[in-house]
Each structure stands twice: as C-alpha cells, then as structure tokens.
C-alpha cells in the first residue's frame, strides 16, 4: 500500500532552504575563522585550537539537553519550530561577534572575546537551531520517501551555499578592504541573509499533531523521561552511536578540506584555487543529491546506496593523493569531484536514516525521542567541526606555521600536504566501515515482522 503524502513541493523546498541559513554559519565559520584569527588578527593557531577544543566540552552537554527540551515542548508552532526560529537570532549575533574581535584589545582579551562568542554560537544558539531544524524531518511527515526528499532538498541548498561561501568569501573580503573591518562587514551581511532565510524556512512547514505522530502507540506517556533517561535511550541505540561517529568523521573531513585554504596559499601558491576546488567538491554533491531519492527507490532502501557511494569516495580520495604528489591540479580536481559524487547519497538520505534510527528506539524501547535523536546532527557538526578546526590549529602550530610571516618553513608545508591529502582519505575509509554496518532499515523491518507473527 502506498504511503500517505503530507507535503507539497513548496513545503519541501521551503524546508530545504533552511540549510542556507545553517551553512551561512557553518561554512563561513569552519572555512575561514582560523585564517581570520591567525592571518588578520595575529592570534596563535595552537592557542585558538585549544580554545575551540575546550569549548567542545561544553557543547557535548547542550546537544542532548536541547534535544530533550524539543521533545518536551508543546506550543502552537509545534515542538521544533520555535527553537529553530528563535535560536537563529542568537546565531546571527554570535557569528558576527566571532569575526569582530576588537583589534584594540590586548591578546588575552582577544582570546577571551573569541572563546565566549564561539562557545555561545556553537554550544547554545546553533545547537538549538540545528537540532530543531533536523528534527522537523520526523515531525512534518511520516512518509519515508518524503523524508529522503527533504534531506535531498536540504543538502542541495547546503552544498550550494557552502560552494558560494567558499568561492566568493576571499574575494569579497578583499573588495571590502581585506582587513579586520572587512571580515566584520562580510559576517554581518551573511548573518542578515541567514536570519531572513531561516525565518522563511521555519514558517514554510507545519508539524503534524502529536496524536498522528504517535498513531499506533500510546500518546503522551512515552515522552515522560528526564535528561538522564534520554541519554540512556540514546546509548542503547547502536545505530545512534554509529550515526554520531559518522557525523563526527564527516565534519573532521570537512575541516581538513576547509584547511585547504592554507594548502592552496602556501603549497600551490594560489589561494584563489580554494574557490575552484569548492566547485569540484560541491557541484558533484548537488548532482548526487538530485538523483538520491530515485536511487533509494531503485535499490530498495538506503543501505546499499550509502555503502557503494562511500566505496567510490574512498577510491576518489586515494586518487587525489596520487595526483597531489604528481603535482597535477586538473587531476586533483577531477578526483575530488569523483569522491564528492560518492559522498552525495549519504548526505541526501542521512536525515531519513536518523528517522529510521528514531523508529528503532520506539520499536525497542517504546519511547518517542525524535528531538533527542536528532541531537546527533548538532553533536556531530559541533564536535567534529570544532575538533577538526582545533586539530588544524594544533598541527599548524606543531609544524612551525606563523600566519603573519611571508615565508613558511618546509615542515609547515609538509603538514599542510598531510592535512589536505591524507587525512580526508583516512576519514573516508572509517566512514565506509561504519556504513557497512548501518542497516537500520532491515533491522526495523525484522522487528515489525517478528511482532506481526506473535
């Protein structure tokens, strides 16, 4: 029997556009905050990396907290939309603050300014907004195909925005003067754009009534749990742990790709190549996302598609390493595109996999924890992206890199090559291994079939 449809085309596009707002924050922050702090403000990369790592300790507690709060929210707008809508106001303010470190302050005060702004952005406002946005996949439709479509639309907007941010920001900042004030102005413009789009996205969908979400089970009772119990429910779900691990590895991967601006500037001697490589990464991802819903149907689920895609990604990244040592930029771009094409399907159906993961908890534990389950999205983005950025800072510091110097030592150049060529390959291999074991759809189907036979 065909599943009931809940969404119109404009609901899916409206929802997907919300990741324009998310990536105005994420892509700008992860790709450029380190180079802004080291090369414009003059802060030490190692200290910045340490501050980011310390900030992540706080972040780990807020993800499950906000996920639990979303599950307990009852309002006219629903559970998730209020958090998505109002959380972004704080995102906009703190994003600007991260790129507005006063040059008149002393070094200690500058580090403190960045740490406070960065922690509030990631640990509070981005957490509330991103978990709520992701949880909407489970709250506005019960149709599995529509969930995949929502994920595809979402990440088409995400990667398009990431491409645009990475491609134009260097030139945009240069046109604005190239100094600290220029970075602040660009941050303000991005924040305003994000605020407008996030508001439109939050108002473009409507959450289903709780009675309909809980149809087939009890109503109300399954939501009476505390933060500790929510944590226990999550760690009992092996697929949640797998998705968290995959998400963290993805963001570590993205952080190393973002560190490519150092590789392009100092190894390839052309920082404008960073924007060109952004095209090689994001256009294939967008193409893959367009075809993901069709391929999910053709291969009867997401498991085979995701695994085969990452096998292709590993092959592509291995060839990027070879091309890098050959010194062939065209081949590097071609193989980067091949790897991105393989990564695309998982990006498109990831939210649908998390929805199935949430269903697994409901089937095995009798609890609806949709908001808490989607904490893995924010947890992975913040821990993976934050630690990834921190690792970039630590490795650069270890290699002897000084952003304000005109010439860098060979040890720094070698480190940049390791970060951009080898680490992404290692992360892709680990993701491929995890995806080989993440067949949550089949597991849920077996549980349902067993119950029917009882």
N, C-alpha and C positions, 0 to 999 in steps of 0.2 A: 504494500500500500504506500502511495506517495505521501511524503511528509507535508504537513500543513506549512504554508508560506506565511511569513509575518511581515516582510519588509518590501518596500518599493525600491526602485533603482536609486531614487534620490536619498532614501534613508541610508543606503549602503555607501554612497559617495559622500554624503554629509558626515557619516561616522568616520570614514576613512580619512577625510580631510583633517581630522583631529591630530594626526601624526605630523602634519605640517607644523603645528604648534609645538609638539613634543620634540621634533628634530631641530627646530629653531634653537631650542635649549641644548639638546644633547649633541648634535653635530657640531655646533659652534663651540660648545664647551670642551668636548673631548679633542677636537682637532686643533684648537687654537689657544686654549687657556695657558698651556705650558709655554708655548713660544712667545705669547704675550708677556708672561711673567718673567721669563728668562732674558729675552732679547730686547724688550721695550722697557720694562720696569727695572730689570737688572737683578732679580732675585736668584738665589742659588737653586739649581734644579733639584739637588738632593734634599734640601730643606722643604721645598714645595712638595716633592714626592712624599716625604714623611708626614707632612700636614694632611695631605689627601688621604693617606693610609689611616691615620688616627681618626679622621672624620668618618671613615667607613665603619669603625667600631660602633659609633652611634647609629649609623644607618641601619645596621643589622637588626636593631630592636624596633625601629619605626615601621619597617615593612609589614611585619605580622600585626603590629598594633593597628595600623591604618586599615589593613585588610579586614581585621576583626571589627573595627568601627563601621566599615562599609556594610558588613553583614548585619550589623545591629541597627542600621539607620532605617527609619521609616518616615518618609516625607512625601509631599505631593509630587515632587520630582522623581521620587524613587529612592533607591539605595545609593547608587553610584554617581548619578549626575550632579548632585550638589557638591560632592567632593571634587569632581572633575572641574566644575565651573569655577568655584571659588579658590581652589588650590592654585590655579594658574595665575591668579593675581600676584600671589607671593612669588611664583616662579619668575614672572616678568621683572619684579623689583630686584630680586636677588641675582638674577642673571646680569642685569646692568651693574650691580654692585661688584660682581666678580671681575668685570672689565673696567672698573672705575677706581682702582687702587690709587689713592692720592699720592702724587709724586712728591708732595711737600712733607709727607710724614717720614719719620725715621724708619730704619729697616725693621725693627721689632714690631712697630705699629702697622707697617705694611703687611707683614706676615699675619698678624692678628686679624686685620681687616679681611684679608682673603680667606682665612680659615673660617671666620664667623659667617661670611657671605656664602661660601661654598657649602658649609655644613647645613645652613638653613635651606639653601636651594635643594640639595640632594636629600637630606635627611628628613625634611618636613614637607615642603611645598611640592617638589617633583614627585615624591613618594605618593602623597595623597592624590595628585592629579593622575599619575600614570597607572596606579593600581585601579583606580575608578574607571579610567578610560578602557583598560584591558578587560575589566570585569563585565563591561557592557556587552561583550560578545555573548556571555551566558544569560544576560538579563533582558535582552531585547528580542531574542528569538530562541526557539528550541529546535530549529531546523539545522541539521548538521551541514548541509550544503550552503545554507546562508551564512553560517559561521565561517566556513572556509572562504566564501566570497568576501565577507567583511575583513578577514585577515589579509586577503589579496589586495583589496582596495586600500586598506590601511597602509600596507608596506609599499605599495606603488607610490603613495603620497610621501611616505617616509623616505624612501630612497631618492625620489625626485628632489625632495627638499635637501637631503644630505648632499646630493650632487650639486645642487645650486649653491649651497653654503660653501662647500669645499672649492667649487670652481671660481666663485666671484669674490670671496672674502679678502684674499690677499690684495687683489687689485682695488677692491672697494676701500679698504683701509688706506692704501697708498694714495688714492684720489682724495681722501679726506684729510690727508696730511702725513700719514704714516707714523704719527706719534701716539702718546697715551690718550690724548683727547680724541683722536681719530677712532681708536678702539672703543672708547666710551660711546661715541656717536653711533657707530655701527651696532653696538649692543642695544642701544635704545631703539633703533629702527627695527631690529629683529624682534625685540620684546613686544613692541606695539603690534607688529604683524601677528605674532603668536597669540597675543591676547584676543585679538579680533577673531581669528580663525577658530580658536578653542571655544569661544562663546557660541559661534555658529554651529560647530560640531555637536556640542552638548545639547543644543536645542533641536537638532535635526532628527533625533530618535526618541522613542518613548519606551520606558521599561514596562515589561509585562506585569500584570497583577501577581502578587505573591501566591494567590490561590492557584493560578495557572502554572506558575513555575514549579510548585510543589505537587502538581497533579499526579496522582498515582501513589502518593505517600502521605504522611501526616503533615499538618500545617502548623507552623509556629513552634512546635516543640523542639524540632531539630536545630533551632537557632539559639537555644539557651545554653551557651557554653562560654567559658571565660578564656582569657588570653592563654593561660597555661594549657587548657584543653585543646584550644585551637592549634597550638604548637604541636601537641601530641598527635592530633589528627593528621597534620602535615607530614611529620616524620614517619608515620606509619604507612604513608603512601609512597611506595618506591618510585613511582613514576614522577611524583612531585620532585623528589630528590634528583632524579635524572634530568628533569627539565631545568631545575636550578643550576645543575652542573653545566648543562649545555649552554644556558643563557650566559653564565659567567665566562665560559670559554669564548663564546661569540664576542662578548664585549672586550675581552683581552685581545682577541684577534683584531677587532675594530680599533682599539687603542694603538696597536702596532702599525696598522695601516695609516692611522692618523699621524703617527710619528714619522711617516714618510716625508713630511714637510722638511724634516732635518736631513733625510737621505737625499731628497731632491736638491736641497740647497747646497749641501756640503760635499756629497759624493758625486752626484750627477751635474752639479754646478749650475742648476737652473731651477729655481724654486717655483717657476710657473708650470713646470711639469706636474706638480701636485694636482692642479686643476684638471690636467689632461688625464692623469691616471684615475681621477674621480669619475670621469666619463666611462673609462674602461671597467670600473667596478660597478657603477650604478645602473647603466643602461642595460647590461645583461640581466641584472637582478630584476629590473622592471619587466623585461621581456618574459622572464621565467614566471613572474607573478601573474602575468596576464593569462598564461596557459595552465597555471596550477590547478584551478577548480576543475578544468576538463581532464587533466591527468589524474587527479584524485578519483574521479568517476571511472576513468578507463582502467585504472589499476586497483579498483575496489578498495580504496582506503588510502591512508597517508603513509603507512609504514614503508612500503616498498619504494615509493616515490622519494621520500626523505633520505633513505639509506643510499639509494642509487645516485641521488643528486650529490651527496657528500663524497661518494667514491670518486665522482667526476671532479669535485672541488679539490680533493687531495691530489689527484693527477695534475690538475691545473697549477696548483701552488708549487708542486715539485718542479714543474717545468719553468715556473717563474724563477726559481733558484738557479736552475741551469742557465737560463737566459741572462740573469743578473751577472753571473760570473763570466759569461761570454761578452758582456757589455753591450748587448743589443736591446735598446729601448723599445723598438717596434715589437720584438718577440715578447718582451716583458709585458707590454700592454695586451698583446693577443692572449697570452696565457692567463693573465689577470682576469680578462673577460671570461675565459673558459671556466675558471674557478668560481667566479661570481654567478655564472649561469647555473652551476651545480648547487650553489648555496640558496638560490632563489626559492625553490619549492618549500623548504623548511620555514623560511621567513613568511611565506604566504599562509601556510596552514598551521603555524605554531599556536595561534590562539585557539584554533579548533582542537588541537591536541590537548591543550590545557583544559578546555571544556570537558573533554573526554576524561582527563585526569580527575577533574572535579566530580564527574559522574562516578568514577571508580570509588572515591571516598563515600559518596552517597549510597552506592550499592553494597559496600563492605562495612560501613560504619553507621549508615542511616542518618548522616548529617549533611545539611546543605551549607557548604563553606565556599561559595563562589568567589566572594571578595577576597577572603583569606587565601584561597588557592592562587589567585592572580597576583599575590604578593611576590611570586617567583619572577614575574616580569620586572618589577621595580627592583627587587633584591638583586637579580642578575645584572640589570643595567648599571645599578649604582656600585655594587661590589666589583663586578667585572670591569666596568668602565673606569671606576675610581682607582682600583688597584692597578689596572693597566696603565693609567696615566702616572700613577706613583712609580711603577716599575720603570717607565720611560725616564722619569726624573732621576731615579736611583742609578740606572745603568749609564745615563749620560754623565752623571757626577762621577761615577766609578771610572769612566773612561777618560776623564780629564777635560770634558767639554765646558767651555765658558762662552755663554751666548754673546757677550759684548766684544769678544775677540774677533779680529779679522781673519785669522788662520786657526784651524783646529789641528790637534795632534793626530797622528795616524791611528792611535788607539781609539780615539773618538770616532774616526771614520769607519774603522772595523766594527765598532759597536753598532753604529747606525745600520751597517750592512746586515749584521746579525739580527737586529730587531725587525728590519723590514723584509728580509728574505726568509730567514729560518724560523723565527717564532710563529708567524702565521701558519706555516706548514705544520708545525708541531701541534698547534691548537686545532687545526682541521682534522688531523689524524685522531685526536682524542674525541672530538665531536662525533666523528664517523663511528667510533667504537661504541659510544653511548647510544647513538641512534639505532645501532644494530640490535639493541636490547629493549627498545622502547615501543613495543607493540601493544599499547594500551587498548586500542580498538578491539583487537581479537580477545584480549583478556575480559573486557566488559561483556562482549558477546557470549563468551563461555559462561560467565556468571549468570547472565539472564537466561540462557538456555537451561542451565542446571536448575534454576528456580522454577522454570516452566514445567520441568519433568518431575518436580517434587509434589 
